[in-house]
Amino acid sequence: MRRRDGEVEFDAQQFRGRARFLAALLAVTALALIGRAVQLQVFDREFMVRQADMRHARTARIVAHRGTIQDRFGEPLAVSSPVDTVWVNPPEFAEAGEGIPRLARALGTNRQWLEQRVTSNLDREFLYVERHIEPAQKEAVRKLGIPGVYFQREYKRFYPNAEVTGHLLGFTSLDEAGQEGLELAFDRTLKGTDGGKRVIQDGRGRVIQNVEVVRAPVQGQDLVTSIDLRIQYLAYRELKAAIRKHRARAGTVIVLDIATGEVLAMVNQPSFNPNDRGQYEVARYRNRAVTDIFEPGSSIKPFVVAAALASGRYRAGSTIDATPFRVGSMTIRDKHDLGTIDMGGVLARSSNVAMAKIALSLDRSQMHDTLRALGFGEVTASGFPGESAGLLTGASNWRPINVATMSYGYGLSVTPLQLAQAYATIGGLGIHRPVTFRRVDAATDGERVLPAKVARDLIGLLEEAVTPAGTGSKAAVAGYRVAGKTGTAWKAVPGGYSTDRYLSVFAGIVPATAPRLAVVVMVDEPQGALYYGGDVAAPVFSAVTSGALRLMSVAPDDLARVTPVDFADAGP
């Protein structure tokens, strides 16, 4: 263009030159782009694949929060707390120079183990290094700033009451799946359902964009149990003290609500801490109250008496000749010759002779069916994992000697929970209720297995065992009438029975006038001069029951025999 006299003169030749230059430039650029595309698509296809792989969509898991486990009043027994887990991208992490020894030191992990783990997984993009680390460990790792090291938020199960509720609750896996105890029994309720979200990740496995939620998680439901944590602590304390005092091998205490079948407390010794995975050994974490069976000794006698009363052949006032007698080649005798005693005396003095004579006078089916109806020989249907059915053979296999020895607790096996349920049935005036670990807000229906009169008569007879003249006098509870029975059994060993290894038992119901609680105490192999159920187990029953009745505000039914001192020393 040229300017002349205020006008602009168009220079066509100059315009065409510029146009040709721009066209040439565009052509060269296009050719360059086409050439690069051909190179990438034809000659460098692997590069394109790698780039595509570095940016890809995946569906990531949204972890559902596991529900809490609570006692009947809402106190937490098991909760899930957020924690962090360390993971690495092996190829990236391996290039980080001194990353392996630095990370090993921060986590307190063996260097050689970490190096082997990383180098053997270089074809992976994700590798766990340490699950559920402490906050201080996370901060130490974060400060290192090692490439290829990342954190992932997870949840860790925590048990606030530790070993007090260990056997009852069980534990979960690292991924919060129920493994034992109530955690396993109610796993489907507690765990919920994981959700999913679509994300964009880079080649290092890092999320660079959250695209959308594909499936919302369904959070786990909370479980409200039947357990009264106050009574649980009380039972734990008293049992542990008794085990230490008598240098016993093991022990169990169970407290049942008679009206509902609820387990209010269940403890074992030795216990374990579910927060410590180093204690996850079967010998430590199995719940002896439901898995272990034992010959109950004299604690079975009330149920044979129940069969006798139900048969119509005996009444509460009937008398029995308790002089020794022979059954086959075996002579059955008591520690002392008791002569003629009434039914109350049979239980109060715990006469093996009288019991054997009563049992042998009954139809075998009568005794068997009564024991079966009371729950022996079958699981309680509590739903607790690993529950044993015990052992009760068919009556057709019983010989006279079997009938005789079974009447005082040998030749059949029970669990502590079965025994507690059977005593609860007596306390429920013959109504057999299922055992439950869930809270129940009202009395539950059950099956009548004994006439109410038989149960009432039996309760009255069992009260005599807790008088000063009975074997269970140390089970007495100030202000309350107690009905119960001692049991002391030799332990079975290869070839017969040991004469210096015992099981000490006390089982009972209280208050006798309006039964509310059924309690069983079992102590395995007490050492020393005291080993009878009345000396070892009965005092534990008294302490636990006394405290439980006060905590539950159950009105006394025997104030006439109460002094101010009794209440002052009645326990927590």
C-alpha positions in Angstrom: 0.0 0.0 0.0 1.1 3.6 -0.7 -0.3 6.8 0.7 -0.9 9.6 -1.8 -2.7 12.9 -1.2 -4.7 11.5 1.8 -5.6 8.4 -0.1 -4.4 4.8 0.4 -3.3 3.1 -2.8 -3.7 -0.7 -2.8 -0.5 -2.7 -3.7 -1.7 -6.0 -5.1 1.7 -7.4 -5.6 2.6 -6.9 -2.0 -0.6 -8.6 -0.8 -0.1 -11.6 -3.0 3.4 -12.0 -1.6 2.1 -12.0 1.9 -0.7 -14.4 1.1 1.7 -16.9 -0.4 3.9 -16.7 2.6 1.1 -17.4 5.0 -0.2 -20.2 2.9 3.2 -21.8 2.8 3.5 -21.4 6.5 0.2 -23.1 7.1 1.1 -25.9 4.7 4.4 -26.5 6.5 2.6 -26.6 9.8 -0.1 -29.0 8.6 2.5 -31.2 7.0 4.4 -31.2 10.3 1.3 -32.1 12.3 0.4 -34.9 9.8 3.9 -36.1 10.0 3.9 -36.2 13.8 0.5 -38.0 13.8 1.8 -40.6 11.3 4.9 -41.0 13.5 2.9 -41.5 16.6 0.2 -43.7 15.1 2.4 -45.8 12.9 6.0 -45.6 14.1 5.6 -44.8 17.8 2.3 -46.5 18.7 3.7 -47.8 22.0 4.2 -44.2 23.2 0.6 -43.4 22.6 -0.5 -46.5 24.5 1.7 -45.5 27.4 0.2 -42.0 27.4 -3.3 -43.3 27.3 -2.6 -45.7 30.2 -1.3 -42.8 32.2 -4.7 -41.2 32.2 -7.5 -43.7 32.7 -10.8 -44.1 34.4 -11.3 -46.6 37.2 -14.0 -47.5 39.7 -12.7 -47.0 43.2 -14.3 -48.5 46.3 -16.1 -46.3 48.8 -15.7 -48.2 52.1 -18.8 -48.6 54.1 -18.4 -47.7 57.8 -18.8 -50.7 60.1 -21.6 -50.3 62.7 -20.8 -49.9 66.4 -21.5 -52.6 69.0 -23.1 -51.2 72.1 -24.2 -52.4 75.5 -27.9 -52.3 76.4 -27.6 -48.7 77.5 -25.7 -47.4 74.5 -22.2 -47.7 75.9 -19.7 -48.4 73.1 -18.2 -51.9 73.1 -16.7 -51.8 69.6 -16.1 -48.8 67.4 -14.3 -48.1 64.1 -11.8 -45.3 64.1 -10.2 -43.7 61.0 -6.6 -44.6 60.5 -4.1 -44.3 57.7 -2.4 -47.0 55.7 0.9 -46.6 53.8 1.2 -47.8 50.2 3.7 -47.4 47.4 3.8 -47.3 43.6 6.7 -49.8 43.3 8.3 -48.6 40.0 8.2 -44.9 41.2 9.3 -45.8 44.7 12.2 -48.0 43.6 13.7 -45.0 41.7 13.7 -42.8 44.8 17.3 -43.4 45.7 17.5 -44.0 49.5 13.7 -44.3 49.8 13.6 -47.9 51.0 15.9 -47.5 54.1 14.4 -44.1 55.0 10.8 -45.5 54.9 11.8 -48.6 56.8 13.3 -46.5 59.6 10.2 -44.3 59.8 7.9 -47.3 60.0 10.1 -49.4 62.2 10.1 -52.1 59.4 12.8 -54.5 58.4 14.7 -53.0 55.6 15.5 -56.3 53.8 11.8 -57.3 54.0 10.7 -54.0 52.5 13.3 -54.1 49.7 12.4 -57.6 48.7 8.7 -56.8 48.8 9.1 -53.7 46.5 11.5 -55.2 44.0 9.4 -58.3 43.5 6.3 -56.2 42.7 7.7 -53.7 40.2 5.0 -54.7 37.7 2.3 -53.3 40.0 1.1 -49.8 40.6 -0.3 -50.4 44.1 1.3 -52.2 47.1 0.5 -52.1 50.8 3.5 -51.4 53.0 2.0 -50.9 56.5 -1.7 -51.1 57.5 -3.2 -48.9 60.2 -0.3 -46.8 61.3 -0.2 -44.5 64.3 -0.5 -40.7 63.7 3.1 -40.1 64.7 4.2 -42.7 62.1 2.2 -41.0 59.4 3.7 -37.6 60.2 7.2 -39.1 60.2 6.6 -40.7 56.7 5.0 -37.5 55.4 7.9 -35.4 56.3 10.3 -37.6 54.3 8.5 -36.6 51.1 9.6 -39.8 49.3 8.3 -40.1 45.7 6.0 -43.0 45.2 4.8 -43.2 48.8 1.2 -42.5 49.5 -1.5 -42.7 52.2 -4.9 -44.3 52.2 -7.7 -43.6 54.8 -9.1 -46.8 56.3 -10.9 -47.8 59.5 -9.5 -49.8 62.5 -11.7 -51.6 65.0 -11.2 -50.5 68.6 -12.5 -52.2 71.7 -12.7 -49.6 74.6 -13.1 -52.2 77.3 -10.3 -54.5 76.1 -10.2 -57.8 77.8 -13.3 -57.2 79.9 -15.4 -57.9 76.8 -12.8 -59.7 74.6 -14.3 -63.2 74.5 -17.8 -61.8 74.0 -17.0 -59.5 71.1 -14.3 -61.4 69.3 -12.5 -59.3 66.7 -12.3 -58.4 63.0 -9.7 -58.8 60.2 -7.6 -55.8 59.0 -10.4 -55.2 56.4 -13.0 -55.2 59.2 -14.6 -58.5 58.5 -15.9 -60.3 61.6 -13.7 -63.2 62.6 -14.9 -64.3 66.1 -17.5 -63.6 68.7 -20.4 -61.2 68.2 -18.3 -59.5 65.4 -18.7 -62.7 63.4 -22.2 -63.6 64.6 -23.6 -60.2 63.4 -21.1 -59.5 60.6 -23.8 -59.1 58.0 -25.6 -56.5 60.0 -22.5 -54.6 61.1 -20.4 -54.5 57.9 -22.8 -52.7 55.5 -22.2 -52.6 51.7 -19.3 -50.8 50.0 -20.1 -48.2 47.3 -18.1 -47.2 44.2 -17.1 -44.0 42.5 -15.6 -43.4 39.0 -12.2 -41.6 39.2 -9.4 -40.6 36.8 -6.0 -41.8 37.9 -2.5 -41.0 36.6 0.1 -43.5 35.9 1.3 -43.4 39.5 -2.1 -44.5 40.8 -3.0 -41.1 42.1 -6.6 -39.8 41.8 -6.5 -36.6 39.8 -10.3 -36.3 39.3 -13.4 -37.6 41.0 -15.9 -38.0 38.2 -19.1 -39.4 39.8 -20.5 -41.7 42.5 -21.6 -44.9 40.8 -23.0 -46.6 43.8 -23.5 -45.0 47.2 -22.3 -47.0 50.2 -24.8 -48.5 52.7 -23.4 -47.9 56.1 -23.4 -50.8 58.6 -26.0 -50.9 61.3 -25.3 -50.5 64.9 -25.8 -53.5 67.2 -27.4 -52.9 70.6 -26.6 -56.0 72.7 -28.1 -57.4 75.8 -24.9 -56.9 77.8 -25.0 -54.6 80.9 -21.4 -53.3 80.9 -21.6 -52.6 84.7 -22.4 -56.2 85.5 -19.9 -57.4 82.9 -17.1 -55.4 84.7 -18.3 -56.8 88.1 -18.3 -60.4 86.9 -14.8 -59.9 85.3 -13.4 -58.5 88.5 -14.8 -61.1 90.8 -13.8 -64.1 88.6 -10.3 -62.8 88.0 -9.8 -62.4 91.8 -11.1 -65.9 92.4 -8.8 -67.4 89.7 -5.8 -65.7 91.3 -6.8 -66.6 94.8 -7.2 -70.3 94.0 -4.5 -70.5 91.4 -7.0 -72.0 89.0 -6.5 -72.9 85.4 -9.6 -71.1 84.0 -13.1 -70.0 84.8 -16.4 -68.7 83.5 -19.3 -66.5 84.8 -22.6 -66.1 83.0 -25.5 -63.9 84.1 -28.9 -64.3 82.4 -32.1 -62.3 82.6 -34.7 -65.0 83.4 -37.7 -63.1 81.9 -36.1 -62.4 78.5 -33.3 -64.9 78.0 -30.8 -62.0 77.6 -27.1 -62.5 78.4 -26.4 -59.6 80.8 -22.8 -60.7 81.4 -20.4 -63.4 80.1 -16.7 -63.5 81.1 -13.9 -66.0 81.0 -10.5 -66.3 82.5 -7.8 -66.2 81.2 -8.9 -63.3 79.0 -7.4 -61.6 76.0 -7.2 -58.1 74.6 -8.8 -57.9 71.1 -6.9 -54.7 70.5 -3.6 -56.7 70.5 -3.4 -58.9 67.4 -0.5 -60.7 69.0 -3.0 -62.4 71.3 -5.1 -63.9 68.5 -4.5 -67.5 69.4 -7.4 -70.0 69.7 -6.3 -71.0 73.1 -6.7 -67.4 74.3 -9.7 -66.1 72.4 -12.1 -69.0 72.3 -15.2 -68.3 74.4 -15.2 -71.1 77.0 -18.7 -70.3 78.1 -20.2 -71.6 74.8 -17.4 -73.7 73.3 -16.1 -75.8 76.1 -18.0 -78.7 77.6 -17.6 -80.3 81.1 -19.2 -82.9 83.3 -21.4 -80.8 85.6 -21.2 -82.9 88.8 -23.8 -82.2 91.4 -25.1 -79.0 89.6 -27.1 -81.4 87.4 -29.0 -82.9 90.4 -31.9 -80.3 90.4 -33.0 -81.4 87.0 -33.1 -85.1 87.9 -35.2 -84.1 90.9 -37.4 -82.1 88.4 -37.9 -85.3 86.4 -38.8 -87.2 89.6 -41.4 -84.5 90.7 -42.9 -84.4 87.2 -43.2 -88.2 87.2 -45.7 -88.1 90.1 -43.7 -90.7 92.0 -42.2 -88.1 94.3 -43.3 -85.0 96.1 -41.3 -82.2 97.7 -41.7 -83.9 101.1 -40.7 -87.4 100.0 -38.0 -89.2 101.9 -35.1 -91.3 100.5 -32.9 -93.9 102.1 -29.4 -92.6 101.5 -27.4 -95.6 102.8 -24.8 -96.9 100.4 -25.7 -99.5 97.8 -24.2 -101.4 94.9 -24.9 -100.9 91.2 -23.3 -103.7 89.3 -19.7 -103.9 90.6 -19.7 -100.3 91.9 -20.7 -99.2 95.4 -22.2 -95.7 95.5 -21.7 -93.9 98.8 -21.6 -90.3 100.1 -18.8 -88.7 102.1 -20.9 -89.4 105.2 -23.7 -91.9 105.8 -26.8 -89.6 105.7 -29.5 -92.2 106.5 -33.0 -91.3 105.5 -33.4 -87.7 104.2 -36.1 -85.7 102.5 -35.9 -84.2 99.0 -34.6 -80.9 100.4 -31.9 -82.7 102.2 -31.0 -84.6 99.0 -30.0 -81.3 97.4 -28.8 -79.5 100.5 -26.5 -82.3 101.5 -25.8 -83.2 97.8 -26.3 -86.9 98.3 -25.1 -89.1 95.4 -26.7 -92.1 96.9 -30.2 -90.6 97.1 -29.9 -89.2 93.6 -28.9 -92.5 92.1 -31.8 -94.3 93.8 -34.2 -91.6 92.6 -32.9 -91.9 89.0 -32.9 -95.7 88.9 -36.6 -95.6 90.1 -37.6 -93.5 87.1 -38.3 -94.6 83.5 -35.1 -93.9 81.6 -37.1 -91.9 79.0 -38.5 -89.7 81.7 -35.1 -88.6 82.9 -33.7 -88.3 79.3 -36.7 -86.3 78.0 -36.6 -83.9 80.9 -32.9 -83.2 80.4 -33.4 -82.8 76.7 -36.3 -80.4 77.2 -34.2 -78.3 79.4 -31.7 -77.8 76.6 -29.0 -80.4 77.3 -27.5 -82.2 74.3 -28.3 -79.3 71.9 -27.2 -75.8 71.2 -29.0 -72.9 72.9 -29.6 -71.3 69.5 -27.9 -68.1 70.7 -26.2 -67.8 67.4 -22.7 -67.5 69.0 -20.1 -68.9 66.7 -18.6 -72.3 67.7 -21.3 -73.1 70.2 -21.2 -76.7 71.4 -24.2 -78.9 71.8 -22.6 -80.8 74.7 -23.2 -84.6 75.1 -26.4 -86.4 76.1 -26.7 -89.9 74.7 -30.0 -91.6 73.9 -31.7 -93.4 76.8 -31.7 -96.7 75.0 -27.9 -96.8 75.5 -28.1 -96.3 79.2 -27.2 -99.2 81.5 -28.0 -99.0 85.3 -24.6 -97.7 86.1 -24.9 -95.0 83.5 -28.3 -93.9 85.0 -26.8 -93.8 88.5 -23.6 -91.8 87.6 -25.5 -89.4 85.3 -27.8 -88.5 88.2 -24.9 -86.8 89.9 -23.2 -85.4 86.9 -21.0 -87.9 85.2 -21.5 -89.4 81.7 -23.0 -86.3 80.2 -21.3 -83.0 79.2 -22.7 -79.5 79.1 -21.5 -75.9 78.4 -21.8 -73.2 81.0 -24.3 -71.4 78.8 -26.5 -74.6 78.7 -26.4 -74.9 82.4 -27.3 -71.2 82.9 -30.3 -71.6 80.5 -31.5 -74.7 82.3 -31.5 -72.8 85.7 -33.2 -69.9 84.0 -35.9 -72.3 83.0 -36.5 -73.3 86.6 -36.5 -69.6 87.6 -39.0 -69.0 84.8 -41.4 -71.5 86.4 -40.9 -74.1 83.7 -40.8 -71.8 80.7 -37.7 -72.5 78.5 -36.7 -69.3 76.7 -34.1 -68.9 74.0 -30.8 -67.2 74.9 -30.1 -64.0 73.1 -27.3 -61.5 72.8 -29.6 -58.7 71.5 -31.4 -56.3 73.8 -35.0 -57.3 74.5 -37.4 -54.7 75.9 -40.1 -57.0 77.2 -40.6 -60.5 78.5 -40.4 -63.1 75.8 -42.5 -66.1 75.1 -41.0 -69.5 75.5 -41.9 -73.2 75.6 -43.3 -74.8 78.7 -41.2 -77.8 79.5 -42.0 -78.3 83.2 -45.3 -77.8 85.2 -45.2 -74.5 87.1 -45.8 -76.4 90.4 -42.7 -78.6 89.8 -40.6 -75.5 89.2 -41.9 -73.8 92.3 -41.3 -76.9 94.5 -37.8 -77.2 93.0 -37.0 -73.6 93.8 -38.1 -74.2 97.4 -35.9 -77.3 97.6 -32.9 -75.4 96.2 -33.2 -72.7 98.8 -32.3 -75.3 101.4 -28.9 -75.7 99.7 -28.0 -72.1 100.5 -28.8 -72.3 104.2 -26.0 -72.7 106.8 -26.7 -76.4 106.7 -26.3 -76.7 102.9 -23.3 -77.0 100.7 -24.0 -73.6 99.1 -24.1 -71.5 102.2 -21.4 -69.2 100.9 -23.6 -68.2 97.9 -26.0 -66.3 100.2 -26.8 -62.8 99.3 -27.8 -60.3 102.0 -31.5 -59.3 101.7 -32.4 -61.9 99.1 -33.5 -65.5 99.0 -31.2 -67.6 96.8 -32.0 -71.0 95.3 -29.0 -72.8 93.9 -26.7 -75.8 93.8 -23.1 -76.6 94.2 -21.2 -78.9 91.9 -17.7 -80.5 92.3 -16.6 -82.9 89.7 -13.4 -84.9 89.1 -11.9 -84.1 85.7 -11.8 -86.9 83.1 -8.3 -88.0 82.1 -7.1 -90.9 79.9 -8.1 -94.1 81.6 -10.7 -92.7 84.0 -10.9 -89.7 86.3 -8.2 -87.6 88.1 -8.5 -87.6 91.9 -6.6 -84.2 92.3 -8.1 -82.2 89.4 -11.5 -80.7 89.9 -14.2 -78.5 88.4 -15.9 -76.3 90.9 -19.4 -75.0 90.1 -22.2 -73.0 91.6 -25.4 -72.3 89.7 -28.5 -70.5 91.1 -31.4 -68.2 90.7 -32.4 -65.0 92.7 -34.6 -63.6 94.2 -36.2 -67.0 94.9 -39.7 -65.5 95.5 -39.7 -63.8 92.0 -36.7 -65.0 90.1 -34.9 -62.4 88.0 -31.4 -63.6 87.4 -29.8 -67.0 86.7 -26.1 -67.1 87.4 -23.5 -69.8 86.7 -19.9 -69.8 88.0 -17.4 -72.4 86.9 -13.8 -72.6 88.1 -11.5 -75.0 86.4 -8.8 -76.8 88.5 -8.5 -74.7 91.6 -5.3 -75.5 93.5 -4.9 -75.9 97.3 -7.0 -77.2 100.1 -10.2 -75.6 98.8 -11.7 -77.1 95.7 -15.4 -77.7 96.4 -18.0 -75.7 94.5 -19.3 -74.3 97.8 -15.9 -73.0 98.7 -14.6 -71.8 95.3 -17.5 -70.9 93.1 -20.2 -70.0 95.6 -18.5 -66.8 96.9 -18.1 -65.5 93.4 -21.8 -66.1 92.8 -22.6 -64.2 95.9 -20.4 -61.2 95.0 -21.6 -61.0 91.4 -25.3 -61.5 92.1 -25.3 -59.1 95.1 -23.8 -56.3 92.9 -26.0 -57.1 89.9 -29.2 -57.0 91.9 -28.3 -53.6 93.4 -27.3 -52.2 90.0 -30.7 -53.3 88.6 -32.6 -52.0 91.6 -34.2 -55.4 92.3 -36.2 -55.2 95.5 -35.0 -57.4 98.3 -37.3 -60.3 99.3 -35.7 -61.3 102.6 -35.4 -58.1 104.7 -36.1 -60.0 107.9 -32.6 -61.5 107.9 -30.8 -58.3 106.9 -28.7 -56.1 109.1 -27.1 -52.7 108.3 -23.8 -54.4 108.2 -25.1 -56.7 105.4 -25.8 -53.8 103.2 -22.6 -52.1 104.0 -20.6 -55.1 102.8 -22.8 -56.2 99.9 -20.4 -55.2 97.2 -20.6 -52.6 94.4 
